[in-house]
Amino acid sequence: MVNNFEAGKFFNGKLEESPFPEKHPKTGLYLKYLLKTGMLVMFWEKSPEELSSKNVDKVQRLYKITKMNKDGRITFKYHQEARNDENLRIDYEKEHGVKAPKSLTNGESFINFDNPFPKLLLSPPNFNFIVENYDFKISSTGNIEWLDEY
C-alpha cells in the first residue's frame, strides 16, 4: 500500500523512483491495480470467469471501497446500501430484537454471495474481485461492459 502523500510526490515529480514497485519483493507478483476509495469492485467465488455467466447475479457482488487500513485490510460497502452505521444498528435491532453485532458496522470478514452484507472488512487473501475501469465499466444505463475477457 502507498499513501496519497507518497504517490502525490511521485506524480508531481518530487520523487525520482516510483513508490509502485514493478514486482513485489516477497511474492514476485506484479502490480495489477491501483485501488482508491470510491472505486467499485465485483467479487467472484471460484474464478473471475464466472462473472460473465448470465446465471450469476452481478448486482449482489458489487461493492464500493470505503476505507483502506494500514495493515492492508479494506472496508467495502454494498453498492445499494445507503444507511449510515447508526441506522444500520437501529434497523438490525428492530428486525431481530437483539443488539447488533459489531461486524454489522465494522464489516463482515467473509462474503455471502446469496445475501450481501452491508459492509465487508477483508484482508488481502480474500481479495477475489475485479475492479471497475480496469476489468469492467458500468454504463449510464447500468449495463456492464467487460474490458478484459472473462
Secondary structure, DSSP 4 states (H G I P E B T S, - for coil): ---HHHHHHHHTTS-SS-SS-SB-TTT-PBP-----TT-EEEE-SS-GGGGGSTTS-GGGGEEEEEEE-TTS-EEEEETT----HHHHHHHHHHHHSSPPPHHHHH-BSS--SSS--SEEEE-GGG--EEEBTTTEEE-TTS-EEESS--
